Amino acid sequence: MKSTRVGASLLALTLLVSGCGNADLSPEETARAFIAAVRSRDASRVLERLDATTRTHLDRMAELATDRVGGRRVIEAHELFQVVSVDVAFDVSETELIEQGESSARVKLVSPAGETAYLDMVREPEGWRVSMPALRDPGVANGEAP
């Protein structure tokens, strides 16, 4: 009986720790996890790293896509990434925290070839998440002010 309680306690602790582990990641670690998910083409993991506002927008886009096919099949948000061509060749050799506030941060990504990219991060209850305004507003992707 005692070993059952200890085993159950360890299992509960393991589930608690694994479920909350993402909240402990720094903005840089979250950026690296996001890039790893993109490179592995794991759309579900990519979605997990996006902020709630971006995920909500992608859910709405998936609903619109479902409507456009006449509801013949339900299109999920993660499927939207399968349509978009993403450069998975972008490797990150270095990350640098450019700025960090209480609820936002900016991370610089540097490739082995010296190319740079930036990720804007927001702090949510679950931890740091990648904010992608270009997914929510195409004008931002074209350099227009949000």
DSSP file (Angstrom, degrees, kcal/mol; ACC not computed):
  #  RESIDUE AA STRUCTURE BP1 BP2  ACC     N-H-->O    O-->H-N    N-H-->O    O-->H-N    TCO  KAPPA ALPHA  PHI   PSI    X-CA   Y-CA   Z-CA
    1    1 A M     >        0   0    0      0, 0.0     4,-1.9     0, 0.0     5,-0.2   0.000 360.0 360.0 360.0 -43.4    0.0    0.0    0.0
    2    2 A K  H  >  +     0   0    0      1,-0.2     4,-2.4     2,-0.2     5,-0.2   0.908 360.0  51.3 -63.4 -41.6    2.8    2.4    0.9
    3    3 A S  H  > S+     0   0    0      1,-0.2     4,-2.6     2,-0.2    -1,-0.2   0.841 107.0  54.9 -65.6 -31.7    4.6    1.8   -2.4
    4    4 A T  H  > S+     0   0    0      2,-0.2     4,-2.6     1,-0.2    -1,-0.2   0.912 109.1  47.2 -65.4 -42.7    1.4    2.5   -4.3
    5    5 A R  H  X S+     0   0    0     -4,-1.9     4,-2.6     2,-0.2    -2,-0.2   0.917 113.5  47.7 -64.9 -42.9    1.1    5.9   -2.6
    6    6 A V  H  X S+     0   0    0     -4,-2.4     4,-2.6     2,-0.2    -2,-0.2   0.926 113.3  48.3 -63.8 -44.1    4.7    6.7   -3.2
    7    7 A G  H  X S+     0   0    0     -4,-2.6     4,-2.3     2,-0.2    -2,-0.2   0.909 112.9  47.7 -62.0 -43.1    4.4    5.6   -6.9
    8    8 A A  H  X S+     0   0    0     -4,-2.6     4,-2.6     2,-0.2    -1,-0.2   0.890 111.9  50.5 -65.6 -39.3    1.2    7.7   -7.3
    9    9 A S  H  X S+     0   0    0     -4,-2.6     4,-2.5     2,-0.2    -2,-0.2   0.912 111.2  48.0 -64.6 -42.3    2.9   10.7   -5.6
   10   10 A L  H  X S+     0   0    0     -4,-2.6     4,-2.7     2,-0.2    -2,-0.2   0.901 111.8  50.1 -64.6 -40.6    5.9   10.4   -7.9
   11   11 A L  H  X S+     0   0    0     -4,-2.3     4,-2.5     2,-0.2    -2,-0.2   0.932 111.9  47.5 -62.8 -46.0    3.6   10.1  -11.0
   12   12 A A  H  X S+     0   0    0     -4,-2.6     4,-2.5     1,-0.2    -2,-0.2   0.907 113.2  48.6 -62.2 -41.7    1.6   13.2   -9.9
   13   13 A L  H  X S+     0   0    0     -4,-2.5     4,-2.9     2,-0.2     5,-0.2   0.912 110.9  50.5 -64.6 -42.4    4.8   15.1   -9.3
   14   14 A T  H  X S+     0   0    0     -4,-2.7     4,-2.8     2,-0.2     5,-0.2   0.918 112.5  46.4 -61.4 -44.1    6.2   14.1  -12.7
   15   15 A L  H  X S+     0   0    0     -4,-2.5     4,-2.2     2,-0.2    -2,-0.2   0.901 113.6  49.1 -65.6 -40.5    3.0   15.2  -14.4
   16   16 A L  H  X S+     0   0    0     -4,-2.5     4,-1.6    -5,-0.2    -2,-0.2   0.937 114.5  44.2 -63.8 -46.6    3.0   18.4  -12.5
   17   17 A V  H  X S+     0   0    0     -4,-2.9     4,-1.0     1,-0.2    -2,-0.2   0.920 115.4  47.1 -65.9 -44.5    6.6   19.2  -13.3
   18   18 A S  H  < S+     0   0    0     -4,-2.8     4,-0.3    -5,-0.2    -1,-0.2   0.856 112.9  50.1 -68.5 -32.6    6.3   18.2  -17.0
   19   19 A G  H  < S+     0   0    0     -4,-2.2    -1,-0.2    -5,-0.2     3,-0.2   0.799 118.4  37.6 -73.2 -28.6    3.2   20.2  -17.4
   20   20 A C  H >X S+     0   0    0     -4,-1.6     3,-1.2    -5,-0.2     4,-0.5   0.451  88.5  97.0-101.6  -1.8    4.6   23.3  -15.9
   21   21 A G  G >< S+     0   0    0     -4,-1.0     3,-1.2     1,-0.3     4,-0.3   0.823  76.4  60.2 -59.6 -33.8    8.1   23.0  -17.3
   22   22 A N  G >4 S+     0   0    0     -4,-0.3     3,-1.2     1,-0.3   106,-0.4   0.786  94.0  64.7 -66.8 -26.5    7.5   25.4  -20.2
   23   23 A A  G <4 S+     0   0    0     -3,-1.2    -1,-0.3     1,-0.3    -2,-0.2   0.746  98.4  56.1 -68.0 -21.0    6.7   28.2  -17.8
   24   24 A D  G << S+     0   0    0     -3,-1.2    -1,-0.3    -4,-0.5    -2,-0.2   0.515  81.5 110.1 -89.3  -5.5   10.3   28.1  -16.6
   25   25 A L    <   -     0   0    0     -3,-1.2   103,-0.5    -4,-0.3    -3,-0.0  -0.473  66.8-128.6 -73.0 140.2   11.9   28.6  -20.0
   26   26 A S     >  -     0   0    0     -2,-0.2     4,-2.6     1,-0.1     5,-0.2  -0.304  30.8-100.3 -75.1 168.4   13.6   31.9  -20.7
   27   27 A P  H  > S+     0   0    0      0, 0.0     4,-2.3     0, 0.0     5,-0.1   0.904 126.1  49.9 -57.5 -39.6   12.7   33.9  -23.8
   28   28 A E  H  > S+     0   0    0      2,-0.2     4,-2.4     1,-0.2     5,-0.2   0.919 110.9  47.8 -65.5 -43.5   15.9   32.6  -25.4
   29   29 A E  H  > S+     0   0    0      1,-0.2     4,-2.4     2,-0.2    -1,-0.2   0.890 111.9  50.6 -64.8 -38.5   15.1   29.0  -24.6
   30   30 A T  H  X S+     0   0    0     -4,-2.6     4,-2.4     2,-0.2    -1,-0.2   0.907 109.3  51.2 -64.6 -41.1   11.5   29.5  -25.9
   31   31 A A  H  X S+     0   0    0     -4,-2.3     4,-2.5    -5,-0.2    -2,-0.2   0.918 110.8  48.2 -61.6 -43.8   12.9   31.0  -29.1
   32   32 A R  H  X S+     0   0    0     -4,-2.4     4,-2.4     1,-0.2    -2,-0.2   0.900 111.8  49.6 -64.3 -40.1   15.2   28.0  -29.5
   33   33 A A  H  X S+     0   0    0     -4,-2.4     4,-2.0     2,-0.2    -2,-0.2   0.887 110.9  50.6 -64.9 -38.5   12.3   25.5  -28.9
   34   34 A F  H  X S+     0   0    0     -4,-2.4     4,-2.4     2,-0.2    -2,-0.2   0.938 111.3  47.1 -63.3 -47.8   10.2   27.4  -31.4
   35   35 A I  H  X S+     0   0    0     -4,-2.5     4,-3.0     1,-0.2     5,-0.2   0.891 110.5  53.1 -62.7 -39.7   12.9   27.2  -34.1
   36   36 A A  H  X S+     0   0    0     -4,-2.4     4,-1.9     1,-0.2    -1,-0.2   0.902 109.6  48.7 -61.8 -40.5   13.4   23.5  -33.3
   37   37 A A  H  <>S+     0   0    0     -4,-2.0     5,-2.3     2,-0.2     4,-0.3   0.905 112.6  47.9 -65.6 -41.5    9.7   22.9  -33.8
   38   38 A V  H ><5S+     0   0    0     -4,-2.4     3,-1.4     1,-0.2    -2,-0.2   0.940 112.0  49.6 -62.9 -47.3    9.7   24.9  -37.1
   39   39 A R  H 3<5S+     0   0    0     -4,-3.0    -1,-0.2     1,-0.3    -2,-0.2   0.840 111.7  48.0 -62.8 -33.2   12.8   23.0  -38.4
   40   40 A S  T 3<5S-     0   0    0     -4,-1.9    -1,-0.3    -5,-0.2    -2,-0.2   0.478 109.1-126.3 -85.5  -0.7   11.2   19.6  -37.5
   41   41 A R  T < 5 +     0   0    0     -3,-1.4     2,-1.2    -4,-0.3    -3,-0.2   0.815  55.7 153.6  59.4  33.0    8.0   20.7  -39.2
   42   42 A D     >< -     0   0    0     -5,-2.3     4,-2.2     1,-0.2     3,-0.3  -0.741  21.2-177.2 -94.4  89.7    6.0   19.9  -36.1
   43   43 A A  H  > S+     0   0    0     -2,-1.2     4,-2.6     1,-0.2    -1,-0.2   0.831  78.9  56.3 -61.1 -34.9    3.0   22.2  -36.5
   44   44 A S  H  > S+     0   0    0      1,-0.2     4,-1.8     2,-0.2    -1,-0.2   0.917 109.8  45.2 -64.5 -42.0    1.5   21.2  -33.1
   45   45 A R  H  > S+     0   0    0     -3,-0.3     4,-1.0     2,-0.2    -2,-0.2   0.859 110.6  54.6 -69.2 -34.7    4.7   22.2  -31.3
   46   46 A V  H >X S+     0   0    0     -4,-2.2     3,-0.9    -9,-0.2     4,-0.5   0.952 108.3  49.1 -61.0 -48.3    4.9   25.4  -33.3
   47   47 A L  H >< S+     0   0    0     -4,-2.6     3,-1.2     1,-0.3    -2,-0.2   0.874 104.7  58.9 -59.1 -38.5    1.4   26.3  -32.2
   48   48 A E  H 3< S+     0   0    0     -4,-1.8    -1,-0.3     1,-0.3    -2,-0.2   0.792 106.2  49.3 -61.0 -27.9    2.2   25.5  -28.5
   49   49 A R  H << S+     0   0    0     -4,-1.0    81,-3.7    -3,-0.9    -1,-0.3   0.516  93.5  94.2 -91.3  -6.4    5.0   28.2  -28.7
   50   50 A L  B << S-a  130   0A   0     -3,-1.2    81,-0.2    -4,-0.5    71,-0.0  -0.567  82.7-103.7 -86.9 151.7    2.8   30.9  -30.2
   51   51 A D     >  -     0   0    0     79,-2.4     4,-2.4    -2,-0.2     3,-0.2  -0.264  32.8-106.9 -70.2 161.4    1.0   33.5  -28.1
   52   52 A A  H  > S+     0   0    0      1,-0.2     4,-2.7     2,-0.2     5,-0.2   0.844 117.3  55.5 -59.9 -38.2   -2.7   33.2  -27.4
   53   53 A T  H  > S+     0   0    0      2,-0.2     4,-2.0     1,-0.2    -1,-0.2   0.921 111.0  44.3 -63.5 -43.5   -3.6   36.1  -29.7
   54   54 A T  H  > S+     0   0    0      2,-0.2     4,-2.5    -3,-0.2    -2,-0.2   0.909 113.5  50.5 -67.1 -42.3   -1.8   34.5  -32.7
   55   55 A R  H  X S+     0   0    0     -4,-2.4     4,-2.4     2,-0.2    -2,-0.2   0.905 109.7  51.0 -62.6 -40.9   -3.3   31.0  -31.9
   56   56 A T  H  X S+     0   0    0     -4,-2.7     4,-2.1     2,-0.2    -1,-0.2   0.915 110.2  49.6 -62.2 -42.6   -6.8   32.5  -31.7
   57   57 A H  H  X S+     0   0    0     -4,-2.0     4,-2.4     1,-0.2    -2,-0.2   0.921 110.7  49.6 -62.1 -43.6   -6.3   34.2  -35.1
   58   58 A L  H  X S+     0   0    0     -4,-2.5     4,-2.4     1,-0.2    -1,-0.2   0.875 108.1  53.8 -64.7 -36.6   -5.1   30.9  -36.6
   59   59 A D  H  X S+     0   0    0     -4,-2.4     4,-2.1     2,-0.2    -1,-0.2   0.916 109.5  48.4 -61.8 -41.9   -8.1   29.1  -35.2
   60   60 A R  H  X S+     0   0    0     -4,-2.1     4,-2.3     2,-0.2    -2,-0.2   0.908 110.4  51.1 -63.9 -41.2  -10.4   31.7  -36.9
   61   61 A M  H  X S+     0   0    0     -4,-2.4     4,-2.4     1,-0.2    -2,-0.2   0.893 109.2  51.2 -62.7 -38.8   -8.4   31.2  -40.2
   62   62 A A  H  X S+     0   0    0     -4,-2.4     4,-2.3     2,-0.2    13,-0.4   0.894 108.4  51.7 -65.4 -39.4   -8.9   27.5  -39.9
   63   63 A E  H  X S+     0   0    0     -4,-2.1     4,-2.3     2,-0.2    -2,-0.2   0.913 109.9  49.3 -62.2 -42.3  -12.7   28.0  -39.4
   64   64 A L  H  X S+     0   0    0     -4,-2.3     4,-2.3     2,-0.2    -2,-0.2   0.909 110.2  50.6 -62.1 -42.2  -12.8   30.2  -42.5
   65   65 A A  H  X S+     0   0    0     -4,-2.4     4,-1.2     2,-0.2    -2,-0.2   0.892 109.3  51.5 -63.4 -38.8  -10.9   27.5  -44.4
   66   66 A T  H  <>S+     0   0    0     -4,-2.3     5,-2.6     9,-0.2     3,-0.4   0.914 110.0  49.4 -62.6 -42.7  -13.4   24.9  -43.2
   67   67 A D  H ><5S+     0   0    0     -4,-2.3     3,-1.8     1,-0.2    -2,-0.2   0.884 105.9  57.5 -62.6 -38.4  -16.3   27.1  -44.4
   68   68 A R  H 3<5S+     0   0    0     -4,-2.3    -1,-0.2     1,-0.3    -2,-0.2   0.774 104.2  50.8 -68.0 -25.3  -14.6   27.5  -47.8
   69   69 A V  T ><5S-     0   0    0     -4,-1.2     3,-1.6    -3,-0.4    -1,-0.3   0.201 121.7-109.3 -94.8  17.8  -14.6   23.8  -48.4
   70   70 A G  T < 5 -     0   0    0     -3,-1.8    -3,-0.2     1,-0.3    -2,-0.1   0.719  60.8 -70.9  68.6  21.0  -18.2   23.7  -47.5
   71   71 A G  T 3 <S+     0   0    0     -5,-2.6    -1,-0.3     2,-0.2    -4,-0.1   0.619  95.1 136.8  71.3  11.6  -17.6   22.0  -44.2
   72   72 A R  S <  S+     0   0    0     -3,-1.6     2,-0.3    -6,-0.3    -2,-0.1   0.828  80.9   4.5 -60.7 -29.0  -16.8   18.8  -46.0
   73   73 A R  S    S-     0   0    0     -7,-0.3     2,-0.5    -4,-0.1    -2,-0.2  -0.987  80.7-113.6-151.5 152.2  -13.9   18.5  -43.6
   74   74 A V        -     0   0    0     -2,-0.3     2,-0.5    -3,-0.1   -11,-0.1  -0.752  26.9-149.8 -89.2 125.3  -12.8   20.4  -40.6
   75   75 A I        -     0   0    0     -2,-0.5    -9,-0.2   -13,-0.4     2,-0.2  -0.843  11.5-147.5 -97.5 127.0   -9.5   22.1  -41.0
   76   76 A E    >>  -     0   0    0     -2,-0.5     3,-1.2     1,-0.1     4,-0.6  -0.560  23.3-112.8 -91.8 156.9   -7.4   22.5  -37.9
   77   77 A A  G >4 S+     0   0    0      1,-0.3     3,-1.4    -2,-0.2     4,-0.5   0.865 114.9  58.9 -57.3 -39.5   -5.1   25.4  -37.1
   78   78 A H  G >4 S+     0   0    0      1,-0.3     3,-0.8     2,-0.2     4,-0.4   0.773  95.9  64.3 -65.4 -22.7   -1.9   23.3  -37.3
   79   79 A E  G X> S+     0   0    0     -3,-1.2     3,-1.0     1,-0.2     4,-0.6   0.747  86.4  71.5 -71.1 -22.2   -2.9   22.3  -40.9
   80   80 A L  H XX S+     0   0    0     -3,-1.4     4,-1.1    -4,-0.6     3,-0.7   0.815  92.0  58.0 -62.9 -28.9   -2.4   25.9  -42.0
   81   81 A F  H <4 S+     0   0    0     -3,-0.8    -1,-0.3    -4,-0.5    -2,-0.2   0.745  95.9  63.1 -72.3 -23.1    1.3   25.5  -41.5
   82   82 A Q  H <4 S+     0   0    0     -3,-1.0    -1,-0.2    -4,-0.4    -2,-0.2   0.730 104.0  48.2 -73.5 -20.6    1.4   22.6  -44.0
   83   83 A V  H << S+     0   0    0     -3,-0.7     2,-0.3    -4,-0.6    -1,-0.2   0.804  99.3  78.1 -85.8 -32.9    0.2   25.0  -46.7
   84   84 A V  S  < S-     0   0    0     -4,-1.1     2,-0.7     1,-0.1     0, 0.0  -0.597  81.0-128.9 -84.1 135.3    2.8   27.7  -46.0
   85   85 A S        -     0   0    0     -2,-0.3     2,-0.4     2,-0.0    -3,-0.1  -0.749  29.4-172.7 -84.6 117.1    6.3   27.2  -47.2
   86   86 A V        -     0   0    0     -2,-0.7     2,-1.4    -5,-0.1     3,-0.1  -0.927  29.3-121.1-113.6 134.4    8.7   27.8  -44.3
   87   87 A D    >   +     0   0    0     -2,-0.4     3,-1.1     1,-0.2   -48,-0.1  -0.584  33.8 174.8 -74.7  94.5   12.5   27.9  -44.7
   88   88 A V  T 3   +     0   0    0     -2,-1.4    -1,-0.2     1,-0.2   -47,-0.0   0.527  67.8  77.9 -80.0  -4.0   13.4   25.1  -42.3
   89   89 A A  T 3   +     0   0    0     -3,-0.1     2,-0.8     2,-0.1    -1,-0.2   0.665  63.9 108.1 -77.4 -15.4   17.0   25.5  -43.4
   90   90 A F    <   -     0   0    0     -3,-1.1     2,-0.3    21,-0.1   -51,-0.1  -0.505  55.0-170.9 -67.2 108.3   17.4   28.5  -41.2
   91   91 A D        -     0   0    0     -2,-0.8     2,-0.6   -52,-0.0    -2,-0.1  -0.746  15.7-136.9-100.7 149.1   19.6   27.1  -38.4
   92   92 A V        +     0   0    0     -2,-0.3    19,-0.3    19,-0.2     3,-0.1  -0.926  28.1 166.7-111.5 119.1   20.3   29.1  -35.2
   93   93 A S  S    S+     0   0    0     17,-2.8     2,-0.3    -2,-0.6    18,-0.2   0.625  72.3  21.2 -99.5 -17.9   23.8   29.1  -33.9
   94   94 A E  E     -B  110   0A   0     16,-1.7    16,-2.6     2,-0.0     2,-0.4  -0.995  57.7-164.7-152.3 140.8   23.3   31.9  -31.4
   95   95 A T  E     -B  109   0A   0     -2,-0.3     2,-0.4    14,-0.2    14,-0.2  -0.966   9.6-170.5-123.2 146.2   20.5   33.6  -29.6
   96   96 A E  E     -B  108   0A   0     12,-2.2    12,-3.1    -2,-0.4     2,-0.8  -0.987  24.0-131.3-139.2 127.9   20.7   36.9  -27.8
   97   97 A L  E     -B  107   0A   0     -2,-0.4    10,-0.2    10,-0.2     3,-0.1  -0.686  26.2-179.4 -76.4 111.5   18.2   38.5  -25.5
   98   98 A I  E     -     0   0A   0      8,-2.4     2,-0.3    -2,-0.8    -1,-0.2   0.910  64.5 -10.7 -81.5 -45.9   18.0   42.1  -27.0
   99   99 A E  E     -B  106   0A   0      7,-1.3     7,-2.4     2,-0.0     2,-0.3  -0.991  59.3-169.9-153.3 150.9   15.5   43.4  -24.5
  100  100 A Q  E     +B  105   0A   0     -2,-0.3     5,-0.3     5,-0.2     2,-0.2  -0.958   7.1 172.4-148.4 127.6   13.2   42.1  -21.8
  101  101 A G        -     0   0    0      3,-3.7    -2,-0.0    -2,-0.3     0, 0.0  -0.424  55.0 -82.6-111.3-167.5   10.4   43.7  -19.8
  102  102 A E  S    S+     0   0    0      1,-0.2     3,-0.1    -2,-0.2    20,-0.0   0.871 125.8  14.4 -68.3 -36.0    8.0   42.1  -17.4
  103  103 A S  S    S+     0   0    0      1,-0.1    20,-2.2    19,-0.1     2,-0.3   0.373 125.2  45.1-124.1   4.1    5.6   40.9  -20.1
  104  104 A S  E     + C   0 122A   0     18,-0.2    -3,-3.7    24,-0.0     2,-0.3  -0.986  51.9 173.5-146.5 157.5    7.6   41.2  -23.4
  105  105 A A  E     -BC 100 121A   0     16,-2.0    16,-3.4    -2,-0.3     2,-0.4  -0.974  20.1-140.7-155.1 162.9   11.0   40.4  -24.8
  106  106 A R  E     -BC  99 120A   0     -7,-2.4    -8,-2.4    -2,-0.3    -7,-1.3  -0.999  15.9-164.0-133.3 129.7   12.9   40.4  -28.1
  107  107 A V  E     -BC  97 119A   0     12,-2.7    12,-2.6    -2,-0.4     2,-0.5  -0.951   9.9-145.4-118.9 131.2   15.3   37.7  -29.1
  108  108 A K  E     -BC  96 118A   0    -12,-3.1   -12,-2.2    -2,-0.4     2,-0.4  -0.811  13.0-158.0 -93.8 131.7   17.9   38.0  -31.9
  109  109 A L  E     -BC  95 117A   0      8,-3.5     8,-1.9    -2,-0.5     2,-0.4  -0.924   5.6-166.2-109.9 134.3   18.6   34.8  -33.8
  110  110 A V  E     -BC  94 116A   0    -16,-2.6   -17,-2.8    -2,-0.4   -16,-1.7  -0.983   8.6-146.7-124.2 129.9   21.9   34.4  -35.7
  111  111 A S    >   -     0   0    0      4,-2.8     3,-2.0    -2,-0.4   -19,-0.2  -0.426  33.7-104.1 -85.1 165.6   22.5   31.7  -38.2
  112  112 A P  T 3  S+     0   0    0      0, 0.0    -1,-0.1     0, 0.0   -20,-0.1   0.796 124.4  56.3 -58.9 -26.5   25.9   30.1  -38.8
  113  113 A A  T 3  S-     0   0    0      2,-0.1    -3,-0.0     1,-0.0     0, 0.0   0.461 123.8-105.5 -84.0  -1.4   26.2   32.2  -41.9
  114  114 A G  S <  S+     0   0    0     -3,-2.0     2,-0.1     1,-0.3    -1,-0.0   0.476  71.3 145.3  91.5   2.1   25.6   35.4  -39.9
  115  115 A E        -     0   0    0     -5,-0.0    -4,-2.8     1,-0.0     2,-0.3  -0.460  35.0-149.4 -70.4 146.6   22.0   36.0  -41.0
  116  116 A T  E     +C  110   0A   0     -6,-0.2     2,-0.3    -2,-0.1    -6,-0.2  -0.893  21.0 172.6-121.9 151.8   19.8   37.5  -38.3
  117  117 A A  E     -C  109   0A   0     -8,-1.9    -8,-3.5    -2,-0.3     2,-0.4  -0.954  19.7-139.1-145.6 159.6   16.1   37.3  -37.5
  118  118 A Y  E     -C  108   0A   0     -2,-0.3     2,-0.5   -10,-0.2   -10,-0.2  -0.957   6.7-160.4-126.6 142.8   14.2   38.6  -34.5
  119  119 A L  E     -C  107   0A   0    -12,-2.6   -12,-2.7    -2,-0.4     2,-0.4  -0.988  11.6-145.7-121.2 129.9   11.4   37.1  -32.5
  120  120 A D  E     -CD 106 131A   0     11,-0.6    11,-3.3    -2,-0.5     2,-0.3  -0.795  22.1-161.6 -90.6 135.3    9.1   39.1  -30.3
  121  121 A M  E     -CD 105 130A   0    -16,-3.4   -16,-2.0    -2,-0.4     2,-0.4  -0.868  10.7-163.6-119.8 149.3    8.0   37.3  -27.2
  122  122 A V  E     -CD 104 129A   0      7,-2.6     7,-2.5    -2,-0.3     2,-0.6  -0.982  21.9-124.7-129.4 146.2    5.2   37.8  -24.7
  123  123 A R  E     + D   0 128A   0    -20,-2.2     5,-0.2    -2,-0.4   -21,-0.0  -0.795  33.9 173.9 -92.3 124.8    4.8   36.4  -21.3
  124  124 A E  E >   - D   0 127A   0      3,-2.4     3,-2.1    -2,-0.6   -73,-0.0  -0.749  50.5 -93.6-119.4 169.4    1.6   34.5  -20.7
  125  125 A P  T 3  S+     0   0    0      0, 0.0     3,-0.1     0, 0.0    -2,-0.0   0.821 127.5  52.3 -54.9 -30.4    0.6   32.5  -17.6
  126  126 A E  T 3  S-     0   0    0      1,-0.3     2,-0.3  -104,-0.0  -102,-0.1   0.580 124.1 -95.0 -82.0  -9.6    2.0   29.3  -19.3
  127  127 A G  E <   - D   0 124A   0     -3,-2.1    -3,-2.4  -104,-0.1    -1,-0.3  -0.831  69.8 -13.7 128.0-168.1    5.4   31.0  -19.9
  128  128 A W  E     - D   0 123A   0   -103,-0.5     2,-0.3  -106,-0.4    -5,-0.2  -0.475  61.7-175.5 -72.3 138.7    7.1   32.9  -22.7
  129  129 A R  E     - D   0 122A   0     -7,-2.5    -7,-2.6    -2,-0.2     2,-0.4  -0.945  28.9-107.3-134.1 154.3    5.4   32.6  -26.2
  130  130 A V  E     -aD  50 121A   0    -81,-3.7   -79,-2.4    -2,-0.3     2,-0.5  -0.689  28.4-149.4 -83.5 129.4    6.4   33.9  -29.6
  131  131 A S  E     - D   0 120A   0    -11,-3.3   -11,-0.6    -2,-0.4     3,-0.1  -0.880  13.7-175.8-100.6 127.7    4.2   36.7  -30.9
  132  132 A M    >>  +     0   0    0     -2,-0.5     3,-1.4     1,-0.1     4,-0.8  -0.704  12.0 170.5-126.3  80.4    3.8   36.8  -34.7
  133  133 A P  H 3> S+     0   0    0      0, 0.0     4,-2.9     0, 0.0     3,-0.5   0.792  76.6  67.9 -60.1 -27.4    1.8   39.9  -35.7
  134  134 A A  H 34 S+     0   0    0      1,-0.3     7,-0.3     2,-0.2     6,-0.1   0.806  97.5  52.7 -64.0 -27.9    2.6   39.2  -39.4
  135  135 A L  H <4 S+     0   0    0     -3,-1.4    -1,-0.3     1,-0.2     0, 0.0   0.799 116.1  39.7 -73.9 -27.6    0.4   36.1  -39.1
  136  136 A R  H  < S+     0   0    0     -4,-0.8    -2,-0.2    -3,-0.5    -1,-0.2   0.788 128.0  27.9 -90.2 -30.4   -2.5   38.3  -37.7
  137  137 A D    >X  -     0   0    0     -4,-2.9     3,-1.8     1,-0.1     4,-0.9  -0.884  61.7-161.0-138.7 102.4   -2.0   41.3  -40.0
  138  138 A P  H 3> S+     0   0    0      0, 0.0     4,-1.1     0, 0.0     3,-0.2   0.763  90.4  68.5 -55.3 -26.3   -0.4   40.9  -43.5
  139  139 A G  H 34>S+     0   0    0      1,-0.2     5,-2.6     2,-0.2     3,-0.3   0.848  94.5  56.5 -61.4 -33.7    0.4   44.6  -43.5
  140  140 A V  H X45S+     0   0    0     -3,-1.8     3,-1.7    -7,-0.3    -1,-0.2   0.891 102.2  55.0 -64.8 -38.9    3.0   44.0  -40.8
  141  141 A A  H 3<5S+     0   0    0     -4,-0.9    -1,-0.2     1,-0.3    -2,-0.2   0.795 106.2  52.9 -64.1 -26.8    4.7   41.4  -43.0
  142  142 A N  T 3<5S-     0   0    0     -4,-1.1    -1,-0.3    -3,-0.3    -2,-0.2   0.293 125.5-101.3 -92.5  10.6    5.0   44.1  -45.7
  143  143 A G  T < 5S+     0   0    0     -3,-1.7    -3,-0.2     1,-0.3     2,-0.1   0.528  75.6 140.6  86.4   6.7    6.6   46.5  -43.3
  144  144 A E      < -     0   0    0     -5,-2.6    -1,-0.3    -6,-0.2    -2,-0.1  -0.483  62.5 -94.3 -79.0 154.4    3.6   48.7  -42.6
  145  145 A A              0   0    0      1,-0.1    -1,-0.1    -2,-0.1    -6,-0.0  -0.432 360.0 360.0 -66.6 139.3    3.0   49.9  -39.1
  146  146 A P              0   0    0      0, 0.0    -1,-0.1     0, 0.0    -6,-0.1   0.503 360.0 360.0 -69.5 360.0    0.7   47.7  -37.0
